[in-house]
Amino acid sequence: MKAISTQLLNSDIIKKLPDNYGINKTGGVIRMDQFLSFITVKLNKTDGLGSDMGWSYRKNDTGSLIMQGGWYKEVEWLDCIKYGKNLQNPYNNFVNLFGIWDILNDNGRTFVLDYYKKDLEELIFAEEQSIVFYNRKISICESKIQQINEIINCK
């Protein structure tokens, strides 16, 4: 698998991708056991807020990675990931799945690319539409410049 540069991982493109993988979000939910098989960091299950109500809380030894989940119909689902210090958001350390790219194995990276494929395609489409819009705008501006020059040269 090709590497993604740190510069690209920290780009606005990645920051635009939603963190819609949580239990109450609009994206597809992810089984916790499946997702834990994708990361290269050992996480310890600990008690956290809501653990007595079916919410789970896992963190690494340094506390820089926290994964929270919830149980539904005897299956644990990934709810949110906190990683690093304000990597993708100046207000908190919640990240989308690309935010943990550096600790994913190849299967995890493939999963993330597949998971965000539609979102990435929508970003491509939006940028292509921007190109069309700005090309039209350039054409209009060039026409106005030509008209102004004709006015100036009407002596």
PyMOL commands that set and color helices and strands:
alter all, ss='L'
color gray80, all
select helices_A, chain A and resi 6-9+12-16+32-36+51-53+97-103+106-115+117-152
alter helices_A, ss='H'
color red, helices_A
select strands_A, chain A and resi 44-46+55-59+65-72+75-83
alter strands_A, ss='S'
color yellow, strands_A
deselect
rebuild
show_as cartoon
